[in-house]
Amino acid sequence: MTIRSLTIAALAGTSLGLFAGCGGGASATPTITYKAGGDSSKKNDGPVTNIDGTGVLSGTIKLVGTAPAPSVIVARGAAKRDATVCGADAAIIDQSLQVGPGNGIANVFVYIDKAPPGATIPAAPAEPAVFDQKGCVFIPHALVVRSEQTVLIKSQDAAGHNTKTNPRRSQPFDSTIPANERGGVAMTYNKHEKLPFLVICSMHTWMKAYHLALDHPWGTITKADGSFELKGLPASTLTLRVWHEKAGGSAGGFLQRSLEVTIPKDGTVSKDLEFKLSDFGL
């Protein structure tokens, strides 16, 4: 079977790290099915009768081939605005495709579109998420938060910024962030978003980041080495989404729109996904 450019490595379900209050030490072999193109016929909104406990999903997302060198957006000291702050110490590099150790791809969103019926959804964290700025670069470049969770927008720069979000469903945010704002300007996303969305600085047009607001905790970002982990997933069959900002065009940002995975109770599903440069429009 040809599966486009996606390769799914050998998968194994392992009984790892029992959760408090869960008995037994069952192991299971996970079922992961690739569905090419379009939406899956199996959504997370059907009847679920077998949610019993939780499990873990982990893995990596890597690039097949040689990653191109990141381009320079603003050369050191060459910014047309706030040059003493923006790129003053180092050139500002394009962060849209960050390939790290072992060809791991950073900043890939891995998440469930919606929680399955019957799943217990924890309350949004009381601790705020932090979205910072330094050298006229957003930190982090990609962020998953809960809807109704406070986000504190901070700045380490001795220059003002203007942070503007572009959600599809939530109330947008558009506000000046004062220089050296360390307390943070508070905002929230009031609705669940189905796709990550762009965040920009209106004053420094090269500044871009992506946020995703979910009404459940089962979403994450790949690390610098392409690794990720989702803990406490409902022990059931779930449909995952894998999204990256460079997977544009007809893909709509999806590297994988409908990846079905069965999470075993008290077990771990491990999976490794690989993509070619062409999946990122390169």
Secondary structure, 3 states (H helix, E strand, C coil): CCCCCCEECCCCEECCCCCCCCCCCCCCCCCEEECCCCCCCCCCCCCCCCCCCEEEEEEEEEEECCCCCCCEEECCCCCCCCCCCCCCCCCEECCCCCECHHHEECCCEEEECCCCCCCCCCCCCCCCEEEEECCCCEECCEEEEECCCCEEECCCCCCCEEEEECCCCCCCCEEEECCCCCCCEEECCCCCCCCCEEEEECCCCCCEEEEEEECCCCEEECCCCCEEEEEEEECCEEEEEEECCCCCHHHCCEEEEEEEEECCCCCEEEEEEEEEHHHHCC
